Structures are given as C-alpha cells and as structure tokens.
Amino acid sequence: MKKREVQASVKDERLVRKRRTEMIKGAVNLFIEKGFHRTTTREIAKASGFSIGTLYEYIRTKEDVLYLVCDSIYDQVRERLQSDLDNNTGTIESLKLAISHYFRVVDEMQDEVLVMYQEVKSLSKDALPYVLRKELEMVAMFETVIKRCVENKELELSEKQIKMIAHNIFVQGQMWGFRRWALHKLYTLDEYIELQTDLLLVGIRK
C-alpha cells in the first residue's frame, strides 16, 4: 500500500525530517497526557520548540501529526526487530529470543505504544489502512520466525495456528505498554517475558 504523503512547504528534506522528528516527540507526550482530540496544534508547536506558523510549514492538519507519529513508531519498532528476526535459525531458542527482543523494544517505547493503542482509531480514512497494513507486516515477521521452526521440525502447527500465535505475540508485547498501570505492579520486565513465553510455548507444544 502506497505511503501517504504529508505536504510540506519547506523543500529541504533534511530539515523536514528534523522538524518532524521534533514534532513527533512533542506530540507523543501531549497525546499521552491529553489525548489526540484535546491536544491543539498550538500546544504541539510549543512542545516541539517552534511557533505555530513554523509547524504549518511541515504539516497541513493535526491529523497529519497523528499519522506521522503512528508511521514513525511502526518504523522504529520494525527497524529494531528486523536484524534480530532475520537471524532466526528455526529453533525454539531463537523464537524465545525473538519474543524477548520484541518485548524489550516495546518496554523502551511504551509511551509510543500507548499512543498507538489509544489513538490509531482517530486516523483519517485515507491514512488508517496504510498504518494498519504496517502492523500486519510486523505480525508477519513473527509468522516467518514460527514457520522456520515448523520447517525445522521444532514445532508442528497449521497455517492458521501460525498466524494466531504471531498475533498473540504481537499483542502480548503491546500489552506491556497499554496495561502497564496494572502489570508493572505485579511483574518485572524479565518476569513478564518469562511468564508470557512459557505460557505461549506450553500452548504451542500441546
């Protein structure tokens, strides 16, 4: 699916990337505190360190900011997972390592993950399918890891089971972010990873 273009009046691409990175950081904090709909573009500009006039040189609407936030978060998670998942050897141990790495990435980006969970529904109709497609592509990365285990005779699973397990891993990772108000009182990150991985493998092996 084609990437949605966000119009900017500034032609310097490096400056556009720099300003939008600042904008994303400022917007994430505001969206967590107030939510997307109660946050104003003026507040986003202030949190980003520039004027409202400057803000509109890099975006056209507040919805553009939300799209850039969601797009950036998925790109960051994907980039950080890619090398680890590409090195998968088709063993249970490599699957466990992939799950652990993903959960740790979510832990480091839990504010961003929370924004995704809460605000993705507010994306415009032309932006939402693209962002959701990126999420499915990340789920597919875990499908590939699990399929390699099946091909290597480490697991015996149907295609539907593989897809379900991949979605479960993805959501369990996100849950550490959007349920942190409860989970962080009960478990350390290491405990959460160990428990979720053990429960997942018990189900798979049965």
Disulfide bonds with the S-S distance in Angstrom:
none
